[in-house]
Amino acid sequence: MGALAVVAMVGRLVVMFALLMGVPLAFAAGDDAARAPFVTAAAVTLVCGLAMSLATRRFRRELQPRDGFLLVGLTWMLLPLFGALPLLLALPQLGFTEAYFEAMSGFTTTGATVLSGLDALPTAVNVWRCLLSLVGGLGIIILAVAILPLLGVGGNQLVKTEMTGPMKDQKLTPRIADTARAVWVIYAAIAMACTLAYQMAGMSWSDAFMHMCTTVSLSGFSSHDDSFGYWNSPAIEAVAIGFMTLSGINLVLYFAAWRARSPAPVWRNSEARAYLGVLLAAVALLSVYLWAQGQAPSLPAALRLAGFHVVSVATTTGYTTGDYAQWPAFAPLLMILLGCFATCAGSTGGGMKMVRVLLLLKLSRRELLRILHPSAVTPVVLGATVVSERVMHSVVAYMMMYGACLVVLTLAMLFSGLDPVSAFTAVLACLNNIGPGLGEVGPALNYGGLSGLQLWICTAAMVLGRLELLAVLVLLTPAFWRK
């Protein structure tokens, strides 16, 4: 009966999802051809959601911890399915695999696309792609906890499953629904500020809205094939850099800063300091490197080039102003490496998160000290907090599974016939929700040249990365399904 209770909740989420299609419908006002796909898709989605909810209404109950994993997994499989419907109806050239990949890419904030000719697409289609990123950025589950007080104690497990990072027991407020609301208020405030900043910097209101969606969610979808190269504007790039950097920091810290009426909680956080320090060091290094390699005519030009792309890739956004794959190999490889870990836990960014890297470094240091002093008691300390052994075991397990998934998925891509550079960077970019890779999936190209099998492998990588591996892999264990 537990599974039916989960289906009942998924039905309600699907109904909410149908209502979201009203946003692209608003952008298609007066254009019947552009509105028709969204009207049809919204109707189908609404009917399916109501059917699921009504058929299982007598099984509704408080969700248990085990149910949280199943609900999150089902939600992240089904909502992109309904999200693909408008794309299938509006773009007849797309097959189901391509449409589902595009919707999943938006929902997981990966930003990898199979579409070309973005400038010529109906505005409503581009708005929908970007809106999927905005909703997926913080998680439809957290939104549900915030506005539907029907999850009971299960809501705590859902937020733990959905939020990123190893330490999920910290709360902003005593009640989990209030916690979710607080995070969404912060997210909405950053989103509104970003929209206004883009418009003031020179974007149209529609472009400002769409790129706000994909900046604060760190997705990287754009309404133009040239991405930010379309404007070639230092002011617009500066706005993007600022809000990408802000969005890569744990949203909990902004709430703490607001309550303290001081930025001190952000700066005192060791993960945030490491994140900002890594970004600054990488920008400085690549600025000098690109200038020395003749990729920019002057140091200020190199600083602009490196600043935008380092922040974009390191925060797993994936915006571009040009083809950085043409730079000397050191530069794009360093940026993709940063995208694997630079963002903070509790942000909308992908990757393994900076806090896990910090904990692994501290664990390594402790083991080296134990070699010299076997009897010494040396707990792992992050900031002023002693990290429990349970959390450390979780971090080590995550890193082992991360490496295993990277190897297995890359081998699967190689088996499918893709060249090694494209195979490895496509998996790395999707597993870390970065978007563009190198080779056949580089920043000047897209994923449209991949086969159906390769797109499904990348889709699996996106889901694994967005839900932090263990929340998905636990569903594949026999123990999960035993009563």
N, C-alpha and C positions, 0 to 999 in steps of 0.2 A: 504493500500500500504506500510505502514511502516514495516509490517512483511516481505513482499517480499524483501524490501531493506536489511533487516537483513539477510534473506536467501542468498542473493547475496554475502554478506560479509562472511558468514559462508562457502559458496562454495569456496571462495579464501583461507580461512584458511585451508580447507580440502585439497586443492591442495598443499599448503605449507607442510601440515602434511605428504602427500604422499612422498614428496621429502626427508623427514627425514628418511624414511626407507632405504635410501642409506647407512646410517651409519652401521646398522647391516649387510647389504649386503657386505660391505667392509670387515667386520670381518669374513664373510663366504666365502671369495674368495677361489676358488678351491674346494669347497665342494658343489656339485650340490644339494644334498639332503637338506642341511641346507639353501641354497639360494632359493630354489623353493617356500617355503611358503611366503617369503618376496617379491619375484617378483610378485607372484599372488596378495598378499595383496596390494602392492603398485599400481598395475594396477587397481584393483577394486576401491581403494581409489581415485586415480587420475581421473578415469572416473566419479565417483560419484561427486567429487568436480567440475569438469568441467561442468557436466550436471547441477548442481545446479547454478553455476555461469552464464552459458550461458542462461539458461531458465529465469533468473531474471535480465538479464543485463540492460533492459530498465527501471527497477525500482530503479537503483542506485541513491542515493542522499546522502547528508550529514546526518549523523545519529543524532537523537535528544536524549536528556537525557533519555527519556523513553526507547528508542531503546537499550541503553547501557545495561540495565538489561536483556533484552530479548536476546541480542547477547551473553552476558557472559553465561547465563543459557543454551542456545542452544549449545554453543561451548563445555561447560563442560559435556554435555550429549552425544554429537555426536562424539567428538574426541576419547574418550575412546572406543566407539563402533568400530571405525576403528582401534584403537590401539589393540583391542582384536583379530582382524582377523589373524595376524601372529601367535598368540598363539593358536588359534583354529586349524590352518592348520599345525602347527609344532608339536602340542601336542594333538593327537587324543583322549587321555583319558580325556581331559577337556571338560566339557559341556559349553554352552553359559554363564550360570550364573557365573561359576567359572572364565572363561576367561574375562568377563566384569568386575568382581570384581577385578581381578589382574591388569587389565589395569587402572581401576579407582583408585586403590590403588597407582599405580605408578604416575599417572597424578596428584593426589591430594597430593602427597608426604607423604602418610600415611605409606607405607612400610609393611602393613599387607599382608600376602601371603597365598595362598591355596596350594602352590607347595612344594613337598618334593623331595629329590634327586637333589638339585640344582647343585651339583658338576658334575652330569652326563648329565645335559642339554647341548644342543649345545651352543657354545659361543655366537652365534648371538641372541639366545633367551634371554640369560641373559643380553646382551648388550641392547636389545630393552627394557626390563623391566626397566633397569637403566636409559636409555635415556629418557623414559617417565617422570621419576622423574626430570631429569635435566630441561626439557622443562616446565613441570608443576610447577617447583619450583618458578619461577618468573611470569609465566603466558603467555600462547600463545597469549593472547590479547595484552599484553604490547609489545611482540615481533612484532605483526602485526602493532601496532601504530608506532613502531620504524622504520620499513622498508617499510611500505606501506603508503605513504602520501595521503590517499584517504578518511580518516575519517572526515576531517574538524573539526568543533567544537565538533562533537561527540566523538572525541578521548579523550577529557578531561573527559567526563563522564565514558568512558570505563576504564581509568586508575584509577579513583576514585572507581569504582565498584570492580576492580581487586585487588587493593592494600589493605593491611591489616591495621587495626587500626581505631580509631574513628576520627582522624584529618587528612582528606584526601585532604585538600586544599593547602598544602604546595607544592611548585614547586622548582625543582633544577634550572630550566632554564625558560626563558619567554615562549618558545614554548613547548607544551606537547610532540611532537615527539622527540625533543631534550632531554627532560626529560627521556623519555623511553630509548633512545639510551644511555644516560649517565648511567642509572641503569644497562642496559645490559653489558656495557663495564666493570663496576665494577664487575658484576657477572662473566663475562668471565675471568677477571684478577685473581679473587680468584680461579676459576676453574682450570686455567692453573698452578697456583702455587701449588694447592692441588695435581694435577696429578704428577708433578715433585717430590713433597715431598714424596708421597706414593712410587714412584718408587725408590727413593734414600733410603727409609727406608727398602726396601726389597720386595715389590710387583712386579709382572710381569707388563709389560706395559698394558696388557688387564685388569688385575685386578685393576691396578691403575686408568685406565680410568673409569671403572664401579663404583668403590667406590668413585671416585671423584664426579661422577654424583649424587650419593646418599648421599654424605657428604655435599656438598655445598647446595643441595636442602633440606637437613635435612629429607630425606626419610627413609633411613635405609635398603633398599633392599641390598642383598648381592648375590654373585655368589657361596656362600658356605653355606651348612646347618648349620655349626658351627659359621657362621658369623665371627667376629674377633677372636674367639677362634681357628679358623683354623690356624692362624699364631703363636699365643701365643708369640707375640713380643712386648716388651715395647716400642720400637721405633715407630712401626706402630700405636700402641694405642696412643702414644703421638701426632703423626701427626693428628690422628682423633680427639682427644680432642681439639687441637688447632683450626682446621678448623671448627669443629662443633660450638665451642664458637664464632668464628668470624662470622659464618653464622647466628647466632642467634641475631645479632645486626642489627639495621636499616641500610640498604644499603645507604640511603641518607646521613648518617653521614660520611661514607667513602668518598663520593664525596665532602662533605664540608671540610673534613680533607685534601683531595688532593688539593683543591683550596687554603686552608689556609697554606699548606705546614707544617702542625702541627697536632698532634693527639688531640689537645685541644678540638675541636668540639665534639669528641666522649666522652671524659672524662667529659666535662661540661654538657652533656645530662643526665638529672636525671633518665630517663628510663634505659639508658645503665648502669649507675652506680648501679641502683637497681638490674638489671639483673646480672651483674658480682658479686655484693655483695651476692645475693641469692645463686648463684652457689658456691662461695667460702665457705659460711657458711654451705651449705648442704654437700659439700664434707668433710669439717672438722668434722661435726657432725657424718656423717655416717662412716667415717674412724675410729673414736674412738669407735663408736657403734659396728661395725663389728669386730674390734679387741677384744673388751670386751666380745662379744658374742661367740668368738672362731671361727668365720668364716674365719679368716686369721691368719697365723702363727706369723705375726709380724705387727707392725704399718706401716712400709713402704709397705708391701704387701696389707694391708687393704687400704692404701691410693691409691695404683694403682687400686684396685678393685672398690673402691667407686668413685674415680675420673672419671674413664671411664664410669661407668654406670649412675652416677648422671648426667653428662654432656649429655650423649646419650639420656636418657629418658626426662630430663628437657628441652632439645632443640627439643623434639618430633622427634628425629632421630630413635631410637629404635635398634641400634646395641647392640650386647651382646658378652661377652666372656665366659659366663656360664649361668646357670639357676638361676637367682636372685630370682625367685619365691620360692626357697628353703631357702632363708634367713628368719630370723624372720620377721613377718608380717609388723612391723613398717617400715622397710627399703623399700620394694617394694611399699607400699602404699604412703610413702612420695615422692618417685620418680615420681609416676604417678600423684600425686597432683601437683608437680612442673611442670610436662608436661602440665598441664591445663592452666598455666598463665605465665611461666617464660620468654618466648622469647619476643623480642621487635616487636612492630608494624613496618612494612616496611621490615621485614626479611622474610626468606622463612619458618620460623617455624609456627606451628599451635597453637591452643589454643586461649584463650580469650585475650592474650597479657598483658604484664606487665603494659603498660600505663593505661589500663582500671582499673586494680587493684589499681594502685597509685591514680587515679582519684576518685575511690570509697572510698578509705581510707581518702582522703582529704575532700570529700563530707560528710562522716560520722563525721569527726572532726568538720566541719563547723556546722553541725546540733547540735552537742553537745554544741558548743559555743553559738548557738542561744538559747538553753534552758536557759543558764545562762544570756545571754545578748540579749534579743529579738530584740532590735533596732540596733544592731551592723551590719555594712555592711562588710561582710566577703566573698569576691570573692574567688573562687577556683583558685589557682595559681600553675602552673606546671613549674618549672624552673623560668624563668623571664616572663612567658606568663600568662596572665589572660585567663582562659578557659571560653568560652561562655556558656550560659545556654543551647543553642541549642546542643552543644557537650555533655554536661552533661546529657541532656534528652536522647540523642542517646545512651550514655553508659548505662544508667539505663534500657532503652528499650532492649538493646542487652543482658544485664545480665538476664533480666526476660525471654526473649525468649530462651536464653541458658539453663536456668534451666528447662523451660517447655519442650524443645526438649530432654534434658537428661532424664527427668522423663518419657515422652511418649515413647521414643524409648526403654528405659530399660523395661518398662511394656510390650511393644510389644515382646521383646526378652523373657521375662518370660512367656508370653502367648504362645510362640512357643515351650516351654518346656525346655529351657536352665536353668541351675542352677543359683542361684542369683549372686554368685561371678563372674562367666563367663559372665553372661548377663550384669551386671553393668560395669565391666571393659572393655568388648568388645565395648560397646557403648561409654564409656569414651575415650578409646584409638582411636576409629574411629572418634568421634566428634572432638577430639583435634589433629587428624592426628599423633598420637604417634606410632601406629603399634601394638606391643605386649601388651596384657593385662595380666590377671591372670586366673587361672583355666584351662579350655579347650582351651583358646587362649593365654596361657602363653608363655614365651620366649623359652622354650624347645619344644613347640608344634607350631601349626599354625592354621589358620582358615579353614583348609581343612576338619575338622570334623563337621563343622556347616552345617545345612540343607540349601536348596535353599532359603527359606523364611528368615532365619537368615542372610544369605549373602546379600540379598537385603536390609534388615534393616540396616546392617553395611555400605552398599554402599550409602544409603541415608544419613547416619550420616557423611560419609567422604565428600560428596558434601556440605552438610550444614556447616561443619566445615571449609572447604577450602574457601568457598565463604562468610564466616562470617555471616551465618544465614539470615540476613535481605535482602541481595541481592538475595537470593533464595525465601524466604517467601513472598517478595513483589510480585512475579509473581503469587502467589496463591490468591491474594486479588482481589475481583471483581472490585475495583476502578482502578486497573492497566489496565484492558481490556476495560474500558469505554472510548469512544472518548471524 
